[in-house]
Every structure is written in structure tokens, then in C-alpha cells.
Amino acid sequence: MLVIYGITTCRQTQKALAWLRKNNIDFIFHDYKKIGITEDKLSE
């Protein structure tokens, strides 16, 4: 499963999510502001 990391207010993120939905591509959206992220995940 594709995971998209970003924030909902970012225009580039909004465009990417819209494109994925339009093309029926399954994804999970990880919102940094709501969920946060670990230092280990960032270093990946």
C-alpha cells in the first residue's frame, strides 16, 4: 500500500491526493500535524 506523508494544507499534497483518487490508486495518508512522526521514520 502506498503511504503519502504530508499535511492537508499543502497545495502539492492536495494535488497529489486528488490525482491518486482520480486514478483510483489506493493509498494511506499520514498527516504529520495530526499523527506526528518518529525520528526513525524520518531517517528512512
C-alpha positions as CSV (number, residue, x, y, z in Angstrom):
1,M,0.0,0.0,0.0
2,L,1.3,3.4,-0.9
3,V,1.7,5.8,2.0
4,I,1.7,9.6,1.4
5,Y,3.2,11.7,4.1
6,G,2.3,15.4,4.3
7,I,-0.1,18.0,5.7
8,T,-3.5,18.7,4.4
9,T,-2.9,22.4,3.9
10,C,-0.1,21.8,1.5
11,R,-1.2,22.5,-2.1
12,Q,1.2,19.9,-3.6
13,T,-0.1,17.3,-1.2
14,Q,-3.7,18.3,-2.1
15,K,-2.9,17.9,-5.8
16,A,-1.2,14.5,-5.3
17,L,-4.1,13.2,-3.3
18,A,-6.6,14.4,-5.9
19,W,-4.6,12.7,-8.6
20,L,-4.4,9.4,-6.7
21,R,-8.2,9.5,-6.1
22,K,-8.9,10.3,-9.7
23,N,-6.8,7.4,-10.9
24,N,-8.3,5.0,-8.3
25,I,-4.9,4.3,-6.7
26,D,-5.2,3.0,-3.1
27,F,-3.2,4.9,-0.6
28,I,-2.9,5.8,3.1
29,F,-2.4,9.4,4.0
30,H,-0.2,10.2,7.0
31,D,-0.9,13.7,8.3
32,Y,2.2,15.0,10.2
33,K,0.2,17.6,12.1
34,K,-2.4,15.2,13.4
35,I,-0.4,12.0,13.8
36,G,3.2,13.2,14.1
37,I,6.2,11.1,13.1
38,T,9.1,9.5,14.8
39,E,12.7,10.4,14.2
40,D,13.4,6.8,13.0
41,K,10.7,7.1,10.3
42,L,12.1,10.4,9.1
43,S,15.6,8.9,8.7
44,E,14.2,6.1,6.4
